[in-house]
Amino acid sequence: MTPESVLTIMQQALQVIILLISVILLPALFIGLLVSMFQAATSINEQTLTFIPKLLITFLVLAFAGPWMLSLLTNYASQLFEDIPFLIG
């Protein structure tokens, strides 16, 4: 196993991780921004007000994108297992 192959595997793993995390975090970030703008416009300073919408959007994203995320992760893992004989030499 060469250092280049290790770096390639790590690069692909990081790309998959970043893609999976961004699918979950970006909608929650957007909803948090909208709720913060609403709070600033109405002068409501309740810190727990942003928690419930973020939680709901995270669950919705996981419900709708969960199968795609799981297939992406299993495809990466199966490709990694299939490449083991080529990586060994």
C-alpha positions in Angstrom: 0.0 0.0 0.0 1.6 3.2 -1.2 1.3 6.6 0.6 -0.6 7.9 -2.5 -3.3 5.3 -2.1 -3.7 6.0 1.6 -4.0 9.7 0.8 -6.6 9.0 -1.9 -8.6 6.8 0.4 -8.5 9.5 3.1 -9.5 12.2 0.5 -12.5 10.2 -0.6 -13.5 9.5 3.0 -13.3 13.2 3.8 -15.4 14.1 0.7 -18.1 11.6 1.7 -18.1 12.9 5.3 -18.3 16.6 4.2 -21.1 15.8 1.8 -23.1 13.9 4.4 -22.6 16.5 7.1 -23.4 19.4 4.8 -26.7 17.8 3.8 -27.8 17.9 7.5 -26.2 21.1 8.6 -26.9 23.5 5.8 -30.7 23.4 6.1 -30.4 23.7 9.9 -28.1 26.7 9.4 -30.6 28.3 7.0 -33.6 27.8 9.4 -31.5 29.2 12.2 -30.8 32.3 10.2 -34.5 32.7 9.3 -35.5 32.4 12.9 -32.8 34.8 14.0 -34.0 37.3 11.5 -37.6 36.9 12.8 -36.4 37.3 16.4 -34.5 40.5 15.4 -37.5 41.9 13.6 -39.9 41.2 16.4 -37.5 41.8 19.4 -38.3 38.3 20.8 -35.2 37.3 22.6 -36.0 33.7 23.5 -32.9 31.5 23.0 -34.9 28.3 22.9 -37.0 29.5 20.0 -34.4 28.4 17.4 -34.0 24.9 18.8 -37.3 23.4 17.8 -37.3 24.5 14.1 -33.7 23.3 13.8 -34.6 20.0 15.3 -37.6 19.6 13.1 -35.7 20.4 9.9 -32.9 18.1 10.9 -35.4 15.2 11.3 -37.1 16.1 8.0 -33.8 16.1 6.2 -32.8 12.8 7.7 -36.2 11.3 6.8 -36.0 12.4 3.2 -32.3 12.3 2.5 -31.5 9.4 4.9 -31.9 6.6 2.2 -29.6 8.5 -0.2 -27.1 9.2 2.6 -27.1 5.5 3.6 -26.6 4.3 0.0 -23.8 6.8 -0.4 -22.1 5.5 2.7 -22.6 1.8 1.8 -21.4 2.4 -1.7 -18.2 4.0 -0.4 -17.7 1.1 2.1 -18.3 -1.6 -0.5 -16.0 0.1 -3.0 -13.4 0.2 -0.3 -13.8 -3.5 0.5 -13.7 -4.4 -3.2 -10.4 -2.4 -3.6 -8.6 -4.3 -0.8 -7.0 -6.9 -3.1 -5.7 -4.1 -5.3 -4.4 -2.1 -2.4 -2.5 -5.0 -0.9 -0.6 -5.5 -4.1 
